[in-house]
Amino acid sequence: MPETSAARPASTGRRFLAWALRSPWALVAGFVLVHAWLVVDALSWGYRISGDVQLYRVWARAGWDRGIWPVLDYDWVYPVGALVPVSAPALVGTSFEAYYAQFLVLIVALDALALWFLARLPGRGRVAAWWWLAFLVALGPIFLGRLDGVAAALLVITLALAVRRPAVATAIATFGAWVKIAPGAVVVALLTTAKRPLRTVVLPGAAVSAVVVALALAGGAGKRVLGVFGTQDARGLQSESVFATPFSVLRLLDPRFRVWMNQDIRTLEIYGPGTAVTGRLLDVLLPVAVLTIAALSWWAVRRRPEVRTDVFLLSVTALLLSLIVFNKVGSPQFVAWIGPPVAVAIALAGPGARSVWSAPALAVLGTAGLTQLLYPVAYDEFMVGEPWVVLVAAVRNLALVVLLVGAVVQLVRLGRGAAGTVASTVVAEPHAPQPDPGPVANA
């Protein structure tokens, strides 16, 4: 029977997809096209994307030109390790154009390294790499203009390294946590799931922290080396954060709820009855959520040590989502944190466990797309309270809550033996009589 015209395009499409997934050159071309578009888009938005970079340049120039450095000489909203990515782009030219260009090169280079680590993972590494590119397109250019671009790349690298080199992953993640807090989730998850946490987690993490703190103290930081935590406590409830959602919706009906610009840190915060109490409550709920997830991870891995890697990936995902959901800041670029564990899980998922991550992978792409619509596309409308974009923000925040609940539920099910494995089916030796419990188990 002759081949129909409808079948031929479908077959051609499948062959092209198979070629793209196999070909490293296709992945390189995809990386170049995606990042070229992101850079052009970032430049087209001007200050909306580059506003924070302009602040970074001011801090870097004051340091290089006058010897006045954040943390070392005054309080800062970032941990002291953030001085590295903030100051490095000012080494060659301190004009804004030169600084911005170097900052973009830094983020793109780190992301290229992250993609390389993803593509080399066993299992479906190339699929994971393509998903990561799709995630960046969905999220848009925001991560190119924030330190979260550094954090996201470090998260991908540390999660990929944790598969075989947990001590190295801990060291990098610890440094990453001194840049932005998010990579610290990898350290917490490794601490609760590693078989020998003292050697592979505690000692490398302590060594890196000791070096960072010692250098900061030698530079004159004093107690400011930990001042970032006090700075965060003093912040108000940011308008697009998850727990600000009810108040953001209420401002459509009640004039007592309004959005104001915090000029000191250039963020929009929401004010009205109950917002201050909610902000203070989140200061308590956030560490409680992190400790609860850590305890669940510890429990799950001791009940089922044969799926240690699976517990690790779910734990990191839940921890990163908790850092967003229970955060009173809630900046849109924070969504960049949740892509890395999903990408690594896609790479390591075996045939019998891909369904565990398929729905979350699609949901994360949708959440990233809604985040780009909120910022930068419709942020002006959000500020003035246009109902449709307030609803978009509410749906995006609800999706983050659902993703967190789903990750915690899967973690509990895995510990009880009711969920399929995620990674151990791939890292197991072929024809081995017993499945390898995963590289984290050998840590």
Secondary structure, 3 states (H helix, E strand, C coil): CCCCCCHHHHHHHHHHHHHHHHCHHHHHHHHHHHHHHHHHHHHHHCHHHHHHHHHHHHHHHHHHHHCCCECCCECCCCCHHHHHHHHHHHCCCCCHHHHHHHHHHHHHHHHHHHHHHHHCCCCCHHHHHHHHHHHHHHHCHHHHHCCHHHHHHHHHHHHHHHCCCHHHHHHHHHHHHCCCCCCHHHHHHHHHHCCCHHHHHHHHHHHHHHHHHHHHHHCCCHHHHHHHHHHHHCCCCECCCHHHHHHHHHCCCCCCCEEEEECCCCEEEEECCCHHHHHHHHHHHHHHHHHHHHHHHHHHHHHCHHHHHHHHHHHHHHHHHHHHHCCCCCCHHHHHHCHHHHHHHHHHCCCCCHHHHHHHHHHHHHHHHHHHHHHHHCHHHHHHCCHHHHHHHHHHHHHHHHHHHHHHHHHHHHHHCCCCCCCHHHHCCCCCCCCCCCHHHHC
